[in-house]
């Protein structure tokens, strides 16, 4: 008798296995060696953002959280521009779109519509519609020459020697390219591909009522004289099974003759340790995107005590740095176009998700003040209270200034 390794051996002839393909695996996110090395915006969006719930949840939450952070502007002109960057687009939508595009593709592009030295609009451009052209400049190769925007027709936007252009470009770090950013999904590409394959396989198993992949084996007759079924007989048997079980079933029986001794293919979800594998893959994707797995309900191995701590970590390590980098690029571009220096800051004291930390600081300041370690002025400073109290200021009657003559209290 032949085993499964014989059935599926590389050099097996057409007669060795007469069954149809048991399962069509989902298309890989990274087909081929070249595409495996680099994630394009299209594959990152379709296979990552659209099909993978971890990628969708993480990037959406990061972008939405960043759009709710209060800012402090020192240039009213930039503040007015971001209030309405483009027709029927407000600040919230602009920031969300910008960070989603940037995290998925590694790049964010916008066409700056200017009148004189004033930016009137910033039109967001989908990253896959922009290509970067490099060439020789000042005796150096691979220098940024122009941006090409293709949407129906192609528009070119040259870049001068000082890197000025009508295209605003903000990118993530890329260790192999100077002018094009790298998607955050690049480092998680294997885990994303694995997660999508597991989800597709699980769906097929559910559609097949949980039955594993199997072979229908015909037993050899006892007289050992009956000839093997012909190919026409095997085809007729397959058609009958299709009529009985449904031709569009996802997980099918492969029909083979009695030359082989095989019954079941693959493993069940329990044998594959399905739950732990799915959890591990989701955690790897979340960590690559800078998203705490605790917020996905994966509390095992986490050091957070509650959701509030996990969200503060998300803001400290991902949301604020990503928004700060984007605003820094925007400030520099605004200065290049208008000639006005800009330094947009994040108002951390008024970020709602970081308020538990502010409460802890104020509680610590109150305790130090009551213990007599710091003065009321120092306590107000540590607790981010205004320097001057608005209205009457009361202190506990049990506290007196240090060094005060207590005999004065009797008088």
N, C-alpha and C positions, 0 to 999 in steps of 0.2 A: 504493500500500500504506500501511496505517496502522501507526504504531509503538505501543510500549507506553504512551506518554503518552496516546494516544488511547483505548486500551483502558480505562485506569483514570482517565480524566479525570472531573472532578466532574460535568460535565453529560452524561456518556455515557448513551445510552438503554439500555433493556433488551436490545435486539438487538445492541448493540455487543460485549457479552461474554456468551457463553452458558455459560461454565464455572462450576463450583462453587468456593467459597472454597478456596484452596490451603493455607492454614495459619491455624489459630486461635491467635493469640498469647496467652500467659498473662495472667491478670488482673493489672492494674497494682496495685502496692502503694498508690498514691496516686491514686485516681480522682477527677477533678473538681478545680476550682480550690481550693475550700475545704479538701478533704481533703489537697490537696497542701501546704498551708501548715502543717498540724498532724498529727502522727503519734499515733494513739490506741494504747492498750495492746494492743488486740485485733489491729490490723494489724501492730504491731511484733512481737508474739509469733508470729503465723501466718506472715507474709511474711518476717520477719527471723529470729527465733530458730529456727523450725521448718524453713524452706526454705533458708536461707542458711548455708553451712558456716562462713563467716568470722565472722558474728555469733554463731553457736552456740559456736564454739571460743573466741572472745575473751571473751565474757561468762561462760562456764562456767569458763574458766581464771582470770579475775579473781576470781570469787566463791570458787572452791575455794582459791586462794592466800590470800585474805583470811581464810578460816576456819582456816588453819593458823598464823596469826601469834600468838605468845604475847602475853598482855596482863598488865599490872600494875594491880591494883585497889586502891583505898584505901577502898572500901566493901564489906565482906564480904556485906552484904545483896544488893547488885547482883551480885556474883560468884555467889552462890547462885542468884539468879534466872536468870542466863544459863546456868548449868550445866544447868538444865532449864526452859526458858521456857514450855513447854506439855506436855500429856500426850504421852508417847512421842516427844518432840522434844528433842534435845540442842543444845548450843551450835553445833556444826559445821553441822548442818542449818539452824538458825535463821539464822546469818550468811549461808550460801549462798543461802537463799530470799530473805532481806532484800535482798541486793545484786543478785540477779537481777531481782527485781521492780522495784527502784529504777532500775537501769540501763535496763531495757526500757521501763518506763512513766514514769520520772522521779519516781515517788512510791512510798513504802513506808508501809503502814498496819498497825497492830496494835491490838487491843482490850486494854486493861490491866484485868485483873480485880483489884480491890483489896479488902482487908479493913482498914478503918480507914485508916491512913496507910501501909500496906504493900502493895506490888505482889506478888501471888501468882503470876499468870500473864500472859504476853504472847501473845495469839493472833494469828497473822499472818492478814491479810485480803488477798485478791486485789485488786489495784488497780482492776480494772474493776467491782468491786462497791461501790465507795465514790464518792460524789459530794460535792462541797463546795458549800455554800450560802452566798452572801454577801448582805449587805443593809446597811441604815443602822444606825450605832451611833455615839453621841457626836457626832452631826452630820456624820459622814462616810459617804460611800457606798462600796460594794464592800468592806465589812468582813466578816471571817470570822464567820459566825453559828453554823453547825452542820455536823457530818458526818452523812451518811446512808448507812447500810450496808444494802444490799438483797441478801438471800439467802433466797428464798422470800417472807418478809415483810420489811418495812422497819423498821429501828431508827434513831432519831435520837439524836445525841450533841451537846448544845449546847456552845458555847464561850463562856466568860465573858470579862469585860473584860480579864483578865490572860492570855488565850489558853490557859487551862487546859481540858482535856477528857479524857474517858476514852479517846480515840483518840490513840495515839502516831503522829506523822506526821513522816517524814524525807523531804526532797525535794531534787532537783537544781535548779540555777539555771535560771530561766525569765525571759528579758528582757521578756516581755509579760504575765506573770501573777505576782502576789505570793504566792498561796497554793497554786499547783499547779505541780509541777516539769515540766521538759521532758525528754523521752526523749533518750538519747544517739544514737539512730538518726535523729533529726530532721535532723542535719547531713549524714548519709550517705544520705538517702532516695533520691536520684537514682542513686547508685552501687549501692544494694541492689536497686532496681527493675531496673536494667540487668543486674546480675549474675544475678538470677533469670530474666530474659528470655533471656539468653545460655545458661543451663543448660537451660532448657526447649527452646530451639531446637536445641541440640546433641543433646539426647535424641531429638528428632523426626528429625533427620538420621541418627543412628545407627540408629534403627528403620527408616529407609528405605534402609539399606545405603549411606549416604553420598551418595545421588543428590540433586542440587540440585532446586529447584522448577522445573518445566518446563511448557511448553504443547505439546499435541499438535496440530500444524498440518496441515490437509488441503491438499494441492496442488490448484490449479485445473486442471481437465481441459484437455487440449490443444485440443479442439474448441470450447471456450468456449461450448458450447451446453447442457451439462448443468446443470440448475438446482441451486441450493444445497440442501444437506440440510435437511430439515424439522426442526422442533423435536422431533418424535417420533423421527426417526432419530438425532438427537443424543443424546436420552435413552436410546435403546436402546444406543448405543455406550458411554455412560457405565456402564450396567448391565453390559455385557460386560466392561469394564475392571475394574469392581468385583469381578466374579466371578473374573477372572484374577489380579488383583493383591491382592485383599483389600479389603473395604470399609472396614475400620478402620485402614488405613494412615495414618500421620501426615502424610506428605508426598506429595501426589498430583499427577497430571497433570491439568491443566485442558484440557477439550476445546473447541476453537473451530473455526469454519469457515474457509474459505479467504479470507475478507475481510481477514485480518490476517497480517502477516508478523512473527511473534515465535516464539522458540524457548525461551529460558531466562529465568527470573525470578530476581532476587536475585543474590547472590555466594556463592562458596564460602568455607569457613573460612580458607583461605590468602589469598584476596583481601581478606578483612576483617581480616587480621592478627590472627587469633583468639587466639593464645597471648598476645601482648603486651596485647591488650585485656582479656583475662580477668585477667592479672596486675596490670595497672594498676587495674582495678576492685577487686580484692581488697585491694590496698595502700591505696587510698583509704578503704575501709570500716574496715580495721584501724586506720589512723591516726585516723579520727574517733572510734573507741572507745578510743583510748589504748593500743592493743595493738601492740607492735613487729612489723612484717611479717616480720622475720627469724625469728620463732618459727613462722611459717606456711611456712617454707621459701623465702621470697622474699628472698634475700640480695642481689640486685642493688640497688646504690645505698645499701646499709646501711653504717654506720660501725662496726658491732660485729664483733669478731674471732671470737667464739664464742657459743654459746647462753647460757653463764653471764653474760656481759656484757649480753645482751639481756634476760635475766630480772631482773637487777639494775635495769635501766632500767624494766622493767614495774613492779617494786615501788616504785621511787622516784617515778615519775610518775603511776601509776594506782592500784595496789592499796593502798598505805599512805594516800594522800590520801583515797580513797573510804572506807576503813575508819575513818580518823580522823574524818571528817565525820560518819559514822553514829554513832560512839561519842560524839562531842560532843553530838549531838542527844539521844542516849539519856541522857547524864549530866544534861542540862538538864531533861528530862522527869522523870527519877528525883528530882531535887531539888525540882521543883514538886509532886510527889505526896507524897513522904516528908518534905520539909523538911530533908533531909540533903545536904550538899554532896558532890559526887562528881567525881573527875577521873581517869578511866581512861586509862592510858597504854599505848603500844605498846612492847614490849621489842625494840627494833631489834637489840640486841647478840646476841640468840638466834634471829634469823630465819635459817633455813638458807640461803635463796637469797642472802643478803648476806654469808655467811661468807667468800667469796673476797676481799671488800674488807677484812674484819677481818684476814685472813692477810697482805694487803699492808701494812696498818698495822703489824702486829707485825714484819714483816720490815724495814720502814723504821726502826722503833724500835730493833731489834737492830743494824742497820747504823750508826745514829747513835751508839749506845752504844759499839760497838766502835771507832768512829772517835774517841771521846773528846769528842764534841760535847755529849752530854747525860749526866746521871747515871743510875745504875741506878733510882733512884726515878722520874725523869722517863720513862725507858724503860718501866717497868712501867705508868705512867699512860697513855702513848700507846698501849700495846698492850692496854689494858683488862684488865691482870692485877690480882689483889688487891694491896692496898698492902703487906701483910705476907706474906712467903713462908711456906708451910706446910712446915716441915722445914728441913733444912740448905740454905744458899744458897751456890753455888759461882760463882767468877769466874775468867776466864782468868788464868793465872799471869803472863802477859806484861804485864798491866795493873796499874798502881799509881796511887794517888790523885795528882791534879795538885798540884805544889808539894812533894811528899814528898822528903825528903832521901834520895837513893839510897844514901848511905854506910851508912844504917841496915840496908840489905839485906845488906851484907857481914858485919855483926855477927851 
